[in-house]
Amino acid sequence: MSYLVLARKWRPQTFQDMTGQEHVVRTVANAIRLDRVAHAYLFCGPRGVGKTTAARLLAKALNCHQGPTAEPCGTCQACTEIAAGTCVDVQEIDGASNNGVENVRELRDSAKYLPQRDRNKIFIIDEVHMLSGAAFNALLKTLEEPPGHVKFIFATTEAHKLPDTILSRCQRHNFRRIPAATMLARLKQIAQAEGLRISDAALSQVVRQSEGGMRDALSLLDQVLSACGEAPTDEAVAEALGTIDRTVVQDVAEALVQRDAKRVLARVADVYERGVDLKRLAEELALQLRHVFVARATGEAPTELAESEQRAVQALAREAEPAQLTRLFDVVHASIWDVSRAAQPRLALEMSLLKAIQLAPAASIPELLARVDRLAAGLPSASGSTAVSPPSGAPGGRSGPANFRS
């Protein structure tokens, strides 16, 4: 039997299995229970967040032999065929390759006839924004007043490309990027079920690379397992994903906060010699400083980080001052663009990090203001020195050179 990738093996088969899209699941399930199912749905959102999966689940819910039900059995002929993509009454159409007016005319003619076996005839059009203008116009009348046995489910990543005449005829549901903490918990469940020995820090790297898409996360996890086996180390995962080891990023962030220029330059040289993209290092470093600032402001590290990373972030947050973190982030974040455009990325990154060390204030603004007030009042500073009046004739002194009048 051929290998089934994790993204297909762990595709949700019930609404309860949908991760991070509770608002859509709740609305659709209530519509089925209350017999208020619309004739046309539009599922829009980023890639890999469950739009096509939700369309198939809705088709199963409507055509299940025990339905319509918000909890399809998954074992009847209709459910199994829809899951396999072989149901005669559920047509999945790729809008990118079937975008002509002739294709829509065939769909419109097919919609006139009753379903061959199931309760509803359902048309799922993926990437519907790829249809031509003439194809959309040919679909308008059927989409507005379809036969009672017909349901349309559209999926798209670019809803803004759809004509308003199409949008006004559909019930729209916006899918969100899956939160990192939710995705990390789901990946831990899958890893445990697959018998994988992979750390939370490694899974966090997968989550960061996926950018909120569960399908991308599972594809990356498949890539990691192919490259590193069932017990990958954190370093091996970083190498397989083309990312930077988190310990390196943490070390550079600590060196910036502690103003250790020598350690910063050594780490940048090490990353450069490994052939890693320095723009990626700048991006990861800016993200790390953001996490530290969040921990400093809220008292809690971001939940999407592994426990070991959370402890490191909280320790650095207690050491750094808010003003220093603000300046460090501003300089490092600005360096991302400079590094990506520079003829010598290493030089651009090194000078940006050195500038961040030199320009970041060593104390908070209230402390600096209090020090200025003490010096202005002639009181001893925190170090025990006393303010000294400027010498005569010096700028700001009491007696200076006479003003001559012409």
C-alpha positions as a LaTeX table, in Angstrom:
\begin{tabular}{lrrr}
\hline
Residue & $x$ (\AA) & $y$ (\AA) & $z$ (\AA) \\
\hline
Met1 & 0.00 & 0.00 & 0.00 \\
Ser2 & 1.35 & 3.44 & $-0.91$ \\
Tyr3 & 2.30 & 5.85 & 1.85 \\
Leu4 & $-0.37$ & 8.34 & 2.90 \\
Val5 & 1.04 & 11.70 & 3.93 \\
Leu6 & 0.15 & 13.07 & 7.35 \\
Ala7 & $-1.88$ & 15.95 & 5.90 \\
Arg8 & $-4.28$ & 13.44 & 4.31 \\
Lys9 & $-4.10$ & 10.80 & 7.01 \\
Trp10 & $-5.07$ & 13.28 & 9.73 \\
Arg11 & $-7.59$ & 15.31 & 7.72 \\
Pro12 & $-10.59$ & 15.97 & 10.00 \\
Gln13 & $-13.51$ & 13.61 & 9.44 \\
Thr14 & $-15.96$ & 15.39 & 11.77 \\
Phe15 & $-16.70$ & 18.98 & 12.64 \\
Gln16 & $-15.32$ & 18.37 & 16.14 \\
Asp17 & $-11.90$ & 17.55 & 14.64 \\
Met18 & $-11.62$ & 20.94 & 12.95 \\
Thr19 & $-8.80$ & 22.88 & 14.61 \\
Gly20 & $-9.03$ & 26.63 & 15.18 \\
Gln21 & $-12.24$ & 27.24 & 13.21 \\
Glu22 & $-14.79$ & 26.90 & 15.97 \\
His23 & $-16.75$ & 29.96 & 14.82 \\
Val24 & $-17.43$ & 28.41 & 11.40 \\
Val25 & $-18.17$ & 24.96 & 12.81 \\
Arg26 & $-20.66$ & 26.38 & 15.31 \\
Thr27 & $-22.55$ & 28.39 & 12.68 \\
Val28 & $-22.78$ & 25.57 & 10.15 \\
Ala29 & $-23.77$ & 22.98 & 12.76 \\
Asn30 & $-26.53$ & 25.24 & 14.11 \\
Ala31 & $-27.82$ & 25.84 & 10.58 \\
Ile32 & $-28.12$ & 22.08 & 10.04 \\
Arg33 & $-29.87$ & 21.50 & 13.38 \\
Leu34 & $-32.33$ & 24.36 & 12.76 \\
Asp35 & $-32.93$ & 23.39 & 9.12 \\
Arg36 & $-31.61$ & 26.76 & 7.92 \\
Val37 & $-28.97$ & 25.56 & 5.47 \\
Ala38 & $-28.25$ & 28.13 & 2.78 \\
His39 & $-28.14$ & 27.19 & $-0.89$ \\
Ala40 & $-24.65$ & 28.70 & $-1.38$ \\
Tyr41 & $-21.67$ & 29.00 & 0.96 \\
Leu42 & $-18.39$ & 30.82 & 0.49 \\
Phe43 & $-15.44$ & 29.65 & 2.59 \\
Cys44 & $-12.54$ & 32.07 & 2.35 \\
Gly45 & $-9.25$ & 32.39 & 4.20 \\
Pro46 & $-5.50$ & 31.58 & 4.02 \\
Arg47 & $-4.19$ & 28.35 & 2.55 \\
Gly48 & $-4.22$ & 25.16 & 4.55 \\
Val49 & $-6.68$ & 26.21 & 7.27 \\
Gly50 & $-9.52$ & 23.79 & 6.41 \\
Lys51 & $-11.74$ & 25.36 & 3.75 \\
Thr52 & $-12.00$ & 22.34 & 1.44 \\
Thr53 & $-12.17$ & 20.01 & 4.44 \\
Ala54 & $-15.11$ & 21.98 & 5.85 \\
Ala55 & $-16.82$ & 21.83 & 2.45 \\
Arg56 & $-16.53$ & 18.04 & 2.41 \\
Leu57 & $-17.77$ & 17.79 & 5.98 \\
Leu58 & $-20.79$ & 19.93 & 5.11 \\
Ala59 & $-21.49$ & 17.68 & 2.11 \\
Lys60 & $-21.30$ & 14.62 & 4.37 \\
Ala61 & $-23.60$ & 16.25 & 6.92 \\
Leu62 & $-26.23$ & 16.99 & 4.26 \\
Asn63 & $-26.10$ & 13.64 & 2.45 \\
Cys64 & $-25.43$ & 11.24 & 5.33 \\
His65 & $-28.01$ & 8.44 & 5.40 \\
Gln66 & $-28.76$ & 9.40 & 9.01 \\
Gly67 & $-29.02$ & 13.10 & 8.22 \\
Pro68 & $-29.12$ & 15.88 & 7.62 \\
Thr69 & $-27.09$ & 15.91 & 10.79 \\
Ala70 & $-24.28$ & 17.96 & 12.30 \\
Glu71 & $-22.62$ & 14.67 & 13.27 \\
Pro72 & $-22.44$ & 12.47 & 10.16 \\
Cys73 & $-21.82$ & 8.80 & 10.82 \\
Gly74 & $-18.78$ & 8.52 & 8.56 \\
Thr75 & $-19.58$ & 4.86 & 7.80 \\
Cys76 & $-22.50$ & 4.97 & 5.35 \\
Gln77 & $-21.92$ & 4.81 & 1.61 \\
Ala78 & $-22.43$ & 8.52 & 1.10 \\
Cys79 & $-19.96$ & 9.50 & 3.87 \\
Thr80 & $-17.24$ & 7.11 & 2.74 \\
Glu81 & $-17.55$ & 8.09 & $-0.92$ \\
Ile82 & $-17.50$ & 11.82 & $-0.15$ \\
Ala83 & $-14.40$ & 11.33 & 2.01 \\
Ala84 & $-12.75$ & 9.44 & $-0.86$ \\
Gly85 & $-13.89$ & 11.97 & $-3.48$ \\
Thr86 & $-15.86$ & 9.42 & $-5.51$ \\
Cys87 & $-19.46$ & 10.35 & $-4.70$ \\
Val88 & $-21.61$ & 10.71 & $-7.82$ \\
Asp89 & $-23.75$ & 13.45 & $-6.26$ \\
Val90 & $-20.90$ & 15.57 & $-4.89$ \\
Gln91 & $-18.74$ & 17.14 & $-7.59$ \\
Glu92 & $-15.45$ & 18.78 & $-6.63$ \\
Ile93 & $-14.37$ & 21.22 & $-9.33$ \\
Asp94 & $-11.04$ & 22.99 & $-9.62$ \\
Gly95 & $-11.82$ & 26.58 & $-10.52$ \\
Ala96 & $-8.33$ & 27.16 & $-11.88$ \\
Ser97 & $-8.57$ & 24.54 & $-14.63$ \\
Asn98 & $-12.34$ & 24.74 & $-15.23$ \\
Asn99 & $-12.71$ & 28.51 & $-15.41$ \\
Gly100 & $-14.43$ & 28.95 & $-18.75$ \\
Val101 & $-18.03$ & 29.76 & $-19.50$ \\
Glu102 & $-18.45$ & 26.34 & $-21.16$ \\
Asn103 & $-17.59$ & 24.61 & $-17.87$ \\
Val104 & $-20.19$ & 26.66 & $-16.01$ \\
Arg105 & $-22.82$ & 25.89 & $-18.64$ \\
Glu106 & $-22.17$ & 22.17 & $-18.15$ \\
Leu107 & $-22.52$ & 22.65 & $-14.39$ \\
Arg108 & $-25.74$ & 24.60 & $-14.86$ \\
Asp109 & $-27.22$ & 21.90 & $-17.10$ \\
Ser110 & $-26.23$ & 19.19 & $-14.63$ \\
Ala111 & $-27.89$ & 21.04 & $-11.76$ \\
Lys112 & $-31.31$ & 20.66 & $-13.36$ \\
Tyr113 & $-31.41$ & 16.91 & $-12.78$ \\
Leu114 & $-32.19$ & 15.22 & $-9.48$ \\
Pro115 & $-29.37$ & 13.51 & $-7.56$ \\
Gln116 & $-28.82$ & 9.89 & $-8.55$ \\
Arg117 & $-28.77$ & 8.47 & $-5.03$ \\
Asp118 & $-28.28$ & 10.98 & $-2.23$ \\
Arg119 & $-30.43$ & 13.71 & $-0.78$ \\
Asn120 & $-28.66$ & 16.70 & $-2.37$ \\
Lys121 & $-26.54$ & 17.42 & $-5.41$ \\
Ile122 & $-23.57$ & 19.42 & $-4.15$ \\
Phe123 & $-21.03$ & 21.36 & $-6.18$ \\
Ile124 & $-17.74$ & 22.22 & $-4.44$ \\
Ile125 & $-15.71$ & 24.73 & $-6.46$ \\
Asp126 & $-12.19$ & 25.24 & $-5.12$ \\
Glu127 & $-10.25$ & 28.44 & $-5.95$ \\
Val128 & $-13.47$ & 29.92 & $-7.27$ \\
His129 & $-11.82$ & 33.32 & $-7.78$ \\
Met130 & $-10.08$ & 31.86 & $-10.84$ \\
Leu131 & $-13.33$ & 31.75 & $-12.84$ \\
Ser132 & $-13.54$ & 34.19 & $-15.71$ \\
Gly133 & $-15.93$ & 37.12 & $-15.79$ \\
Ala134 & $-18.14$ & 35.39 & $-18.35$ \\
Ala135 & $-18.21$ & 32.25 & $-16.21$ \\
Phe136 & $-19.36$ & 34.24 & $-13.17$ \\
Asn137 & $-22.10$ & 35.88 & $-15.25$ \\
Ala138 & $-23.28$ & 32.50 & $-16.51$ \\
Leu139 & $-23.52$ & 31.27 & $-12.91$ \\
Leu140 & $-25.50$ & 34.19 & $-11.51$ \\
Lys141 & $-29.08$ & 33.06 & $-12.19$ \\
Thr142 & $-28.52$ & 29.46 & $-11.11$ \\
Leu143 & $-26.66$ & 30.62 & $-8.00$ \\
Glu144 & $-29.46$ & 32.97 & $-6.97$ \\
Glu145 & $-32.36$ & 30.54 & $-7.49$ \\
Pro146 & $-31.01$ & 26.99 & $-7.71$ \\
Pro147 & $-33.26$ & 23.92 & $-7.62$ \\
Gly148 & $-34.11$ & 22.77 & $-4.11$ \\
His149 & $-31.83$ & 19.75 & $-4.32$ \\
Val150 & $-28.70$ & 21.77 & $-5.26$ \\
Lys151 & $-26.12$ & 23.27 & $-2.89$ \\
Phe152 & $-23.06$ & 25.29 & $-3.86$ \\
Ile153 & $-19.94$ & 25.48 & $-1.70$ \\
Phe154 & $-17.16$ & 27.80 & $-2.87$ \\
Ala155 & $-13.64$ & 27.95 & $-1.44$ \\
Thr156 & $-11.10$ & 30.68 & $-2.14$ \\
Thr157 & $-7.98$ & 32.30 & $-0.75$ \\
Glu158 & $-8.75$ & 35.63 & $-2.48$ \\
Ala159 & $-12.35$ & 36.57 & $-1.82$ \\
His160 & $-11.71$ & 40.17 & $-2.92$ \\
Lys161 & $-11.43$ & 38.95 & $-6.52$ \\
Leu162 & $-15.02$ & 37.71 & $-6.58$ \\
Pro163 & $-17.67$ & 40.01 & $-8.10$ \\
Asp164 & $-20.08$ & 41.62 & $-5.67$ \\
Thr165 & $-22.94$ & 39.91 & $-7.51$ \\
Ile166 & $-21.50$ & 36.54 & $-6.47$ \\
Leu167 & $-20.69$ & 37.61 & $-2.90$ \\
Ser168 & $-24.26$ & 38.87 & $-2.36$ \\
Arg169 & $-25.69$ & 35.45 & $-3.28$ \\
Cys170 & $-23.53$ & 33.44 & $-0.84$ \\
Gln171 & $-23.34$ & 33.00 & 2.90 \\
Arg172 & $-19.74$ & 33.95 & 3.64 \\
His173 & $-17.55$ & 32.40 & 6.34 \\
Asn174 & $-14.05$ & 33.72 & 6.99 \\
Phe175 & $-11.52$ & 31.10 & 8.08 \\
Arg176 & $-8.72$ & 32.29 & 10.34 \\
Arg177 & $-5.09$ & 31.37 & 10.68 \\
Ile178 & $-4.85$ & 28.68 & 13.34 \\
Pro179 & $-3.35$ & 30.02 & 16.61 \\
Ala180 & 0.16 & 28.78 & 17.28 \\
Ala181 & $-0.72$ & 27.34 & 20.70 \\
Thr182 & $-3.67$ & 25.43 & 19.27 \\
Met183 & $-1.58$ & 24.08 & 16.41 \\
Leu184 & 1.22 & 23.04 & 18.77 \\
Ala185 & $-1.23$ & 21.08 & 20.92 \\
Arg186 & $-2.64$ & 19.35 & 17.83 \\
Leu187 & 0.82 & 18.45 & 16.52 \\
Lys188 & 1.73 & 16.96 & 19.92 \\
Gln189 & $-1.36$ & 14.75 & 19.73 \\
Ile190 & $-0.49$ & 13.59 & 16.22 \\
Ala191 & 3.16 & 12.97 & 17.14 \\
Gln192 & 2.11 & 10.89 & 20.12 \\
Ala193 & $-0.35$ & 8.88 & 18.03 \\
Glu194 & 2.34 & 8.28 & 15.39 \\
Gly195 & 4.85 & 7.17 & 18.03 \\
Leu196 & 7.28 & 10.01 & 17.32 \\
Arg197 & 9.88 & 11.15 & 19.83 \\
Ile198 & 10.14 & 14.82 & 19.01 \\
Ser199 & 10.54 & 17.70 & 21.46 \\
Asp200 & 8.16 & 20.60 & 21.95 \\
Ala201 & 10.89 & 22.99 & 20.81 \\
Ala202 & 11.19 & 21.14 & 17.50 \\
Leu203 & 7.42 & 21.20 & 17.02 \\
Ser204 & 7.47 & 24.92 & 17.76 \\
Gln205 & 9.87 & 25.36 & 14.85 \\
Val206 & 7.40 & 23.54 & 12.61 \\
Val207 & 4.56 & 25.75 & 13.84 \\
Arg208 & 6.51 & 28.94 & 13.15 \\
Gln209 & 7.34 & 27.81 & 9.62 \\
Ser210 & 3.72 & 26.88 & 8.82 \\
Glu211 & 2.43 & 30.46 & 9.35 \\
Gly212 & $-0.96$ & 29.39 & 10.67 \\
Gly213 & $-1.75$ & 26.61 & 8.18 \\
Met214 & $-2.31$ & 23.12 & 9.57 \\
Arg215 & $-1.74$ & 21.47 & 6.20 \\
Asp216 & 1.62 & 23.22 & 5.89 \\
Ala217 & 2.54 & 22.14 & 9.42 \\
Leu218 & 1.80 & 18.48 & 8.70 \\
Ser219 & 3.69 & 18.63 & 5.41 \\
Leu220 & 6.71 & 20.10 & 7.18 \\
Leu221 & 6.47 & 17.43 & 9.87 \\
Asp222 & 6.51 & 14.80 & 7.11 \\
Gln223 & 9.62 & 16.45 & 5.70 \\
Val224 & 11.32 & 16.39 & 9.09 \\
Leu225 & 10.55 & 12.70 & 9.61 \\
Ser226 & 11.88 & 11.84 & 6.16 \\
Ala227 & 15.13 & 13.71 & 6.83 \\
Cys228 & 15.72 & 12.88 & 10.49 \\
Gly229 & 13.76 & 9.75 & 11.39 \\
Glu230 & 11.24 & 9.26 & 14.20 \\
Ala231 & 13.44 & 10.76 & 16.94 \\
Pro232 & 14.87 & 14.00 & 15.51 \\
Thr233 & 16.95 & 16.39 & 17.58 \\
Asp234 & 16.23 & 20.11 & 17.66 \\
Glu235 & 19.37 & 20.85 & 15.62 \\
Ala236 & 18.43 & 18.27 & 12.99 \\
Val237 & 14.92 & 19.72 & 12.70 \\
Ala238 & 16.32 & 23.22 & 12.21 \\
Glu239 & 18.63 & 21.93 & 9.49 \\
Ala240 & 15.83 & 20.02 & 7.76 \\
Leu241 & 13.56 & 23.06 & 7.75 \\
Gly242 & 16.30 & 25.46 & 6.76 \\
Thr243 & 15.76 & 27.49 & 9.91 \\
Ile244 & 18.14 & 28.63 & 12.64 \\
Asp245 & 18.61 & 26.75 & 15.88 \\
Arg246 & 16.62 & 28.51 & 18.58 \\
Thr247 & 19.53 & 28.36 & 21.03 \\
Val248 & 21.55 & 30.53 & 18.63 \\
Val249 & 18.77 & 33.11 & 18.43 \\
Gln250 & 18.37 & 33.12 & 22.22 \\
Asp251 & 22.12 & 33.55 & 22.68 \\
Val252 & 22.26 & 36.54 & 20.30 \\
Ala253 & 19.30 & 38.16 & 22.07 \\
Glu254 & 20.98 & 37.72 & 25.45 \\
Ala255 & 24.22 & 39.17 & 24.07 \\
Leu256 & 22.36 & 42.23 & 22.79 \\
Val257 & 20.68 & 42.84 & 26.14 \\
Gln258 & 23.99 & 42.35 & 27.98 \\
Arg259 & 25.87 & 44.56 & 25.45 \\
Asp260 & 28.30 & 41.77 & 24.64 \\
Ala261 & 29.47 & 42.83 & 21.18 \\
Lys262 & 32.14 & 40.13 & 20.97 \\
Arg263 & 29.59 & 37.33 & 21.45 \\
Val264 & 27.21 & 38.92 & 18.93 \\
Leu265 & 29.89 & 39.05 & 16.23 \\
Ala266 & 30.98 & 35.49 & 16.97 \\
Arg267 & 27.43 & 34.16 & 16.61 \\
Val268 & 26.82 & 36.06 & 13.36 \\
Ala269 & 30.09 & 34.69 & 11.96 \\
Asp270 & 29.10 & 31.15 & 12.96 \\
Val271 & 25.68 & 31.46 & 11.25 \\
Tyr272 & 27.29 & 32.97 & 8.15 \\
Glu273 & 29.84 & 30.17 & 7.86 \\
Arg274 & 27.07 & 27.59 & 8.01 \\
Gly275 & 25.52 & 29.17 & 4.92 \\
Val276 & 22.28 & 30.24 & 6.64 \\
Asp277 & 20.41 & 33.20 & 5.19 \\
Leu278 & 21.24 & 36.18 & 7.41 \\
Lys279 & 17.89 & 37.79 & 6.66 \\
Arg280 & 16.34 & 34.79 & 8.38 \\
Leu281 & 18.55 & 35.39 & 11.40 \\
Ala282 & 17.39 & 39.02 & 11.56 \\
Glu283 & 13.75 & 37.92 & 11.33 \\
Glu284 & 14.12 & 35.28 & 14.04 \\
Leu285 & 16.00 & 37.74 & 16.26 \\
Ala286 & 13.30 & 40.39 & 15.88 \\
Leu287 & 10.67 & 37.77 & 16.77 \\
Gln288 & 12.69 & 36.73 & 19.83 \\
Leu289 & 12.96 & 40.34 & 21.03 \\
Arg290 & 9.23 & 40.68 & 20.52 \\
His291 & 8.64 & 37.63 & 22.74 \\
Val292 & 10.91 & 39.12 & 25.41 \\
Phe293 & 9.08 & 42.44 & 25.28 \\
Val294 & 5.72 & 40.67 & 25.57 \\
Ala295 & 6.96 & 38.73 & 28.60 \\
Arg296 & 8.26 & 41.97 & 30.15 \\
Ala297 & 4.95 & 43.78 & 29.57 \\
Thr298 & 2.54 & 41.00 & 30.56 \\
Gly299 & 4.60 & 38.86 & 32.93 \\
Glu300 & 3.97 & 35.76 & 30.80 \\
Ala301 & 5.87 & 34.33 & 27.85 \\
Pro302 & 3.90 & 33.62 & 24.63 \\
Thr303 & 2.07 & 30.31 & 24.84 \\
Glu304 & 3.21 & 29.13 & 21.41 \\
Leu305 & 6.75 & 28.67 & 22.73 \\
Ala306 & 8.02 & 25.44 & 24.25 \\
Glu307 & 8.45 & 25.37 & 28.04 \\
Ser308 & 12.24 & 25.65 & 27.84 \\
Glu309 & 11.94 & 28.63 & 25.50 \\
Gln310 & 9.38 & 30.27 & 27.79 \\
Arg311 & 11.77 & 30.02 & 30.73 \\
Ala312 & 14.60 & 31.57 & 28.71 \\
Val313 & 12.37 & 34.41 & 27.52 \\
Gln314 & 11.11 & 35.17 & 31.02 \\
Ala315 & 14.65 & 35.20 & 32.44 \\
Leu316 & 15.80 & 37.65 & 29.77 \\
Ala317 & 12.70 & 39.80 & 30.27 \\
Arg318 & 13.53 & 40.22 & 33.96 \\
Glu319 & 17.05 & 41.34 & 33.03 \\
Ala320 & 16.21 & 43.84 & 30.29 \\
Glu321 & 14.64 & 47.29 & 30.59 \\
Pro322 & 11.60 & 48.25 & 28.47 \\
Ala323 & 13.40 & 51.22 & 26.89 \\
Gln324 & 16.34 & 49.03 & 25.95 \\
Leu325 & 14.09 & 46.35 & 24.44 \\
Thr326 & 12.20 & 48.97 & 22.44 \\
Arg327 & 15.38 & 50.34 & 20.91 \\
Leu328 & 16.82 & 46.89 & 20.24 \\
Phe329 & 13.67 & 45.77 & 18.46 \\
Asp330 & 13.46 & 48.94 & 16.36 \\
Val331 & 17.03 & 48.60 & 15.10 \\
Val332 & 16.88 & 44.83 & 14.51 \\
His333 & 13.49 & 44.98 & 12.79 \\
Ala334 & 14.71 & 47.77 & 10.50 \\
Ser335 & 17.77 & 45.71 & 9.64 \\
Ile336 & 15.64 & 43.00 & 7.98 \\
Trp337 & 15.06 & 45.19 & 4.94 \\
Asp338 & 18.66 & 46.42 & 4.90 \\
Val339 & 20.08 & 42.88 & 5.06 \\
Ser340 & 17.79 & 41.64 & 2.28 \\
Arg341 & 18.92 & 44.46 & $-0.04$ \\
Ala342 & 22.58 & 44.73 & 0.92 \\
Ala343 & 25.43 & 43.64 & $-1.35$ \\
Gln344 & 27.20 & 42.36 & 1.77 \\
Pro345 & 24.46 & 41.03 & 4.10 \\
Arg346 & 26.93 & 40.05 & 6.82 \\
Leu347 & 28.34 & 43.56 & 7.09 \\
Ala348 & 24.86 & 45.10 & 7.15 \\
Leu349 & 23.68 & 42.79 & 9.92 \\
Glu350 & 26.83 & 43.15 & 12.02 \\
Met351 & 26.75 & 46.96 & 11.89 \\
Ser352 & 23.02 & 47.01 & 12.70 \\
Leu353 & 23.52 & 44.79 & 15.75 \\
Leu354 & 26.50 & 46.86 & 16.94 \\
Lys355 & 24.43 & 50.00 & 16.49 \\
Ala356 & 21.66 & 48.41 & 18.52 \\
Ile357 & 24.12 & 47.72 & 21.35 \\
Gln358 & 25.57 & 51.23 & 21.32 \\
Leu359 & 22.34 & 53.18 & 20.96 \\
Ala360 & 20.08 & 51.17 & 23.24 \\
Pro361 & 19.67 & 53.05 & 26.55 \\
Ala362 & 21.23 & 51.36 & 29.55 \\
Ala363 & 18.52 & 52.59 & 31.90 \\
Ser364 & 14.84 & 53.38 & 31.74 \\
Ile365 & 13.57 & 56.86 & 30.94 \\
Pro366 & 12.36 & 57.55 & 34.53 \\
Glu367 & 15.79 & 56.59 & 35.88 \\
Leu368 & 17.54 & 58.90 & 33.44 \\
Leu369 & 15.21 & 61.79 & 34.30 \\
Ala370 & 15.76 & 61.23 & 38.03 \\
Arg371 & 19.50 & 61.26 & 37.49 \\
Val372 & 19.30 & 64.56 & 35.57 \\
Asp373 & 17.16 & 66.11 & 38.32 \\
Arg374 & 19.67 & 65.07 & 40.99 \\
Leu375 & 22.56 & 66.52 & 39.00 \\
Ala376 & 20.68 & 69.76 & 38.38 \\
Ala377 & 19.97 & 70.08 & 42.10 \\
Gly378 & 23.64 & 69.49 & 42.99 \\
Leu379 & 22.83 & 66.29 & 44.89 \\
Pro380 & 25.07 & 63.22 & 44.87 \\
Ser381 & 24.28 & 60.79 & 42.06 \\
Ala382 & 23.65 & 57.11 & 42.62 \\
Ser383 & 27.38 & 56.46 & 42.24 \\
Gly384 & 28.22 & 58.93 & 45.01 \\
Ser385 & 29.69 & 61.73 & 42.84 \\
Thr386 & 28.53 & 65.29 & 43.26 \\
Ala387 & 27.52 & 67.63 & 40.48 \\
Val388 & 30.29 & 70.15 & 39.72 \\
Ser389 & 29.59 & 73.63 & 38.44 \\
Pro390 & 31.09 & 74.30 & 35.03 \\
Pro391 & 34.30 & 76.37 & 35.11 \\
Ser392 & 34.28 & 80.04 & 34.51 \\
Gly393 & 34.12 & 80.82 & 30.85 \\
Ala394 & 32.87 & 77.37 & 29.89 \\
Pro395 & 29.58 & 77.02 & 28.06 \\
Gly396 & 26.77 & 77.11 & 30.58 \\
Gly397 & 28.96 & 78.72 & 33.29 \\
Arg398 & 27.83 & 81.67 & 35.35 \\
Ser399 & 30.54 & 84.01 & 34.11 \\
Gly400 & 31.37 & 83.99 & 30.47 \\
Pro401 & 32.98 & 86.38 & 28.06 \\
Ala402 & 31.52 & 89.83 & 27.98 \\
Asn403 & 29.08 & 90.69 & 25.31 \\
Phe404 & 30.53 & 93.37 & 23.06 \\
Arg405 & 28.34 & 95.94 & 21.47 \\
Ser406 & 29.22 & 97.58 & 18.28 \\
\hline
\end{tabular}
